[in-house]
Amino acid sequence: MDLSKEGILDHGELMTTLENAVRENPNTTFIACHFANCSYNTGIIGKMLDQYPNLYVDISARYAETAPIPRHMQKFYEQYQDRTLYGTDMGMGHDMYATTFRILESEDEHFYEADQFGYHWPLNGFGLPAEILEKVYFLNAQKILHQ
């Protein structure tokens, strides 16, 4: 069944559009919010990060979607620690921040936060080291803002 609608780009076409913009504007800093919706396959955005030094990603609203694959995400954050930004569009409540920090900072396994997400899958902590967390939480944004 074809779900496409005239004039509406699918995700692959949106990624091509993003890549074209990033490639054609090397002096512009781009931030691909929500891992560019590539949480299902971070290799897609990873390849673009490898190619384009003017591209960054933020984790907003995708930290829980990536929490089921903690070892993979540890490697992603390690590899792209200088290009990953903390972001959220899930409000400013204590519970949201506590969950985000638990995922990024702890090594907790198999916990649920159904009140925030309604996901049926368990979440896991990535256990990121302090030097990566400092970049994700602060230093990378500072670098972009002070260019």
N, C-alpha and C positions, 0 to 999 in steps of 0.2 A: 504494500500500500504506500503510495506516494503522499507524504505529509507536507511536501514543500509548497510554499505559497509564492506567487510571483512577487519579486522585489525583496523577499526576506532571505537573508543569507543564513546558511547552516553554519555549524560551529567550525568546520574545516574552512569554509570560505571566510569566516570572520578572522580566523587565525592567519590566513593568507593576507588579508587586508592589513592586519596588525603588522605582520612581518614586512610587508611592502612599505608601510609608513616608517617603521623603525629603520629599515635599510636605507630608505631614501632621505632620511633626516638624521644623519649621524651626530649632529651637534645638539639634538634635542633628547632630553631624558624622558623615557617612557616608563610608566609603571603599569604592569599588567595586573590589574586588581583580581582578586579571587583566584590566583594562580592561572589567570586567563581561562578559567573554567576547565583546566586540564588536570583536576585532581584525580580523575579516572585514569590518567596516563601522564605523569609528570615528565616523562621523556619528551613529550611534544614541546613544552615550554623550556625544558632543559636544553634542547638542541638550539633553540633561539637564544637562550642566555649564553651558550657557548659561542655563538656567532656574533652577537651584537653587544658590545660593551655599554651601550646607551640604554639597555633594557634592564629593568628591575621587576620583581614580582612582590605582591603583598599577599598575605595569608587570609585576609578578611573573609569570614564566613565559610572558609574551607578547612579550617583546622580540625573540625570534627569529622569532616569527610575523609581526611587523610589519616586520622587517628587509628583506624584499623590496621594500618601498615607501618608500624613504628620503626622497624629496622630500615625499611626503604626510605622513610622520611628523614631519619637520622642522617643517612648518606646524602640525601638531597640538600638538607640544611648545611651539612659540612661542605659539600661541593660549592654551593651557591651562597655561602654565609655572607659574602660581601655584596650581594645583590638581592637579598630577601629582606622585606620590611614587615614589621608588625602593623596590622590594620584590622579594624573591625567596623562593621556596620550593623552590629547586633545590639545596639544600645550601649549604655554606660553602667549597667547594673553590676553590683558586686558579684553575683553568681556567674555572669558571663566572663568577667575577668578571672575569677577563681578557676573556672573550667579551662579557659585558654591557658593560664599559667600551669595548671595541672598537666595539661597535654604537653606543653612545650618543655616544662622543667622537671617533671617527676618521671619515675620509671614505673608508675602504677599500671597495673594490667587489668583489663576486662572490667571496666566500670561503665555505667550508663548515666546519661543526663537527658532523660526523656522529656523533662519539663522544658528544656531549652530547644531541643531539636526534634523530638519525636522519632528519632532514628531507632531502628530495631537492632542495629549492630553495636557491639561493644567498642568502647574507646580505650586507647592505650597511651601512656605517656612516652614521649620521645627521649627524655633524659638528656636534653641538650646541655653541653658544658657552658659555663658562665661566659667565656669569651665569645661564643656564638650568640648567646642570648643578648649580650650587650650590643652586638652589631644589629641584630634583628629588632630589638626594642628601641634603639637610640642612635647608634653611631652611623648606620647606613642612611637614615633619614637626615641626620645632621650633615653628612657628606653631600647629599643632594641639595639640601637647602642652602648650603654655603658655597656652591659652585661659583 
